[in-house]
Amino acid sequence: MKRLTDRIDNTGQPTPQRIVLNAMTALFDSLSDEDLELIRLRYVEDLTLDEVASRCHLNEATIRRHTNPTVKQVKAIIARAKKNELIIEKRK
C-alpha cells in the first residue's frame, strides 16, 4: 500500500503541509498495532474511554497511558505548524 506522503504531489519543496504530514506519518508509523487500535477506537470511532476499555478488556488508566502521549505529540506538531505558518506569513 502506498503511504499517504507518496500519493501527494511532491514538488521537492518543504511546504508546511508536507512537514506536518511527514511528522504525523512518522508518529503513527512508530506506534504499536495495539496503540494504533486504541487511537482508532477513541478518536476515529469516537468511543468513550469506558467503551474502549470495555471493548479491549483494559482499564481507563491504561487507555490514557497509551493514548495521551500520542495526542500530546499530535498537538505539538499542529502547534509547531501554526507557529511556522505565522512566521512564513510575516516574511511575505
N, C-alpha and C positions, 0 to 999 in steps of 0.2 A: 504494500500500500504506500502511495506517495505521501510524504509528510506535507502538512499544510504549507510550510515555508517553501516547498518545492513547487507548489501549484500557483504561487503568486508571481507575477511578472517581476523578474529581477533585473533592475537597471544597474546593479552594482553599487549604487549609492546607499549609504546607511540612513534611510529615512526613519523618522521617529516610529512609524508604524512597523517597519521591519525590525527595528531594535526591540520593540515591545513584543512582537510576535516571536522573535528568536528567544527572548528571555522567558516568555511563557512556555514555549515549546521545550526549552531546556529544563525548566522547572518540572513540568509534568512528565517529561521523559525520565527524570530522576526518581520519581515516586515508585513505590512498590505497587504491584497489582492490587493488593489489599487496600492501600491508601487511596489509590485511584477510585476504587469501588466506593469507598466511604465518601469521597468528594462527590462522585457522581450521584449517589443516593441523596446526599444532603443538599447539594446545590443545583443539580440538573433535574433530579426527580422532585426536588423541593420538599423532602421529607423532614419532619421534625427530628430533633436528637433522639427523642423517645422512640420514634418509628424506626430510625436507623438502628438504634441499639437493639430493639426487639427483632428486627429482621436479621441482624448479624450476630445475635446472641452475645452482645458486648454491653458493658455499662456506658452511660453517657460520658463519664470522665475519660474513658478510653477513646471514644469517638472524638472528643475535644482534643485530646493529646495528639491524635493522629491528623486531625484536620486543621487545627488552629495555626500551626507553623506555616502550612501552605497558604492559608488565607492571608496571613500577615505578609508573606512574600509576594503574593499577588498584589496586595495593596501597595507595597513598597515599589513594585515595578510600575504600577499605574502612577503613583506619586512622582517617581523619577521621570516618567514620560511627560507628565503635565509640566513639571519644572523645566525640562528640556524644551518643550514646545514653547513655553513662555520666553525662554532665552532666545530661541530661534526667531520668535515674533519681534522681540526687541531689536534684533540685529537688522531686521528689514527696514 
